[in-house]
Amino acid sequence: MRIQSAGEALFLACEMEKQAIRLYERALILFQDTPSSQAICQILAEEKSHLAHFERLGKEACSFEQAELLSAQAAKTLYSGGLMAAQRKGAFASPLSLYCHAAKEEENAIETYTAFANKLSGEAAQAFLTIANEEKRHLEEFQGFAKALGNEEKS
């Protein structure tokens, strides 16, 4: 992958967030009226908020060809296997397992963005480090939800 600008890095991050949003939107359809539906709604809202934050960071500037390549990269990087893979991993078995799954995906995003930054220099590297830091905050939110839910289950 050849990312040459902060705009392209931001475009990739937005595409990855859109992947997450699509996954949780589809999950909400399949798992409505289940114990996990409220957690899916909350995670979906968080992902949409995160996408909006990334979109506010700046304009996603890249050519049509580069946008297509980056979209394909996003599709195979995070949430690999999509909804069915998440289901096979037991992500929707309970609200707690869903928050744990979402947290694991955030950890993967942090590792991915950091690895991208380490391969680049200049504004593109800095953009990926900024995005990784945003993902860390998102990870902490999901870990907080999981911890609160785990404490409720212990009571």
ZIPE-V637901 format. One record per pair of residues at least 12 apart in sequence whose C-alpha atoms are under 7 Angstrom apart, sorted by sequence separation. I is the first residue (numbers start at 0). J is the second residue. If there is no record, write none. Layout:
BEGIN
i = {I	I}
j = {J	J}
END
This chain:
BEGIN
i = {27	115	116	113	112	113	23	112	113	24	112	23	109	20	109	20	78	108	109	19	20	77	105	16	77	106	105	16	102	13	102	13	101	102	98	98	99	98	10	9	95	6	7	6	7	95	6	7	95	6	14	18	26	35	38	11	15	35	11	14	19	22	34	35	22	34	11	15	8	5	4	5	8	4	8	3	5}
j = {39	127	128	127	127	128	39	128	131	43	131	43	131	43	134	46	104	134	135	46	47	104	134	46	108	138	138	50	138	50	141	53	141	142	141	144	145	145	59	59	145	58	59	59	60	148	60	61	149	61	70	74	82	91	94	69	73	93	70	73	78	81	93	94	82	94	73	77	123	122	122	123	126	123	127	123	126}
END
